[in-house]
Amino acid sequence: MSDIASLILAAALVNSAVFIQLLGVSAVANFSERLQPAIDIALFTAVVLILSSTINQLLFWFVLSPLGLEMLKLIVFVVISSILTTVLAIIVRKNFKLTARQQPIEFYLAGINSAVVGLSLLNSSITPSLTNFFNTVAVSAGSALGFAFVLIGLGAIKIRLTTSDAPDALRNNPIMLTSAGIAAMGFLGFTGLF
């Protein structure tokens, strides 16, 4: 149990998909001026990331690898992630109408997010076993947690920066990129913990 917890924390903090592995940076750069849409996208992407990574891992181990079709893994992973995202977006549209109206296209973009597909590609190099499967799910959950933390945290920073007294040359993107760089250095401080 402690191994799974340390894997989740290590994936969320030490090996942050956004800051350390540079996956999903486009989603983080495009969050809105309000915090609620950032939370919605973070939760949706976390669910897609965990489910997609798990399904893609099983497909790779039990279908692609035995058939010798490893070279198709990128195409299969993108297709599975897109299908899963579409199904989840339909569920969100039916059950959470206000959220779906506020985020019409962002939910679909979560399926082709580089964090979703990149994590599946990183996990595909792991040898098949039951222990490795649970470790893969734990790393996926930790990456989803870290991605959500970064997305919501930088969304809150962006809200704070809109009312800050920054020089004109640093307003909007320059100050946001500087803040993201400082946050990335903060994540590097967790390196020795796990």
Buried (B, 14 or more C-beta within 10 A) or exposed (E): EEEBEBBBBBBBBBBBBBBBBEBBBEBBBEBBEEBEBBBBBBBBBBBBBBBBBBBBBEBBBEEBBEEEEEEBBEEBBBEBBBEBBEEBBEEBBEEBEEBBEBBEEBBBBBBEBBBBBBBBBBBBEBEBEEEBBEBBBBBBBBBBBBBBBBBBBBBBBBBEBEEEEBEEEBEEEEBBEEBBEEBBEEBEEBEEEB
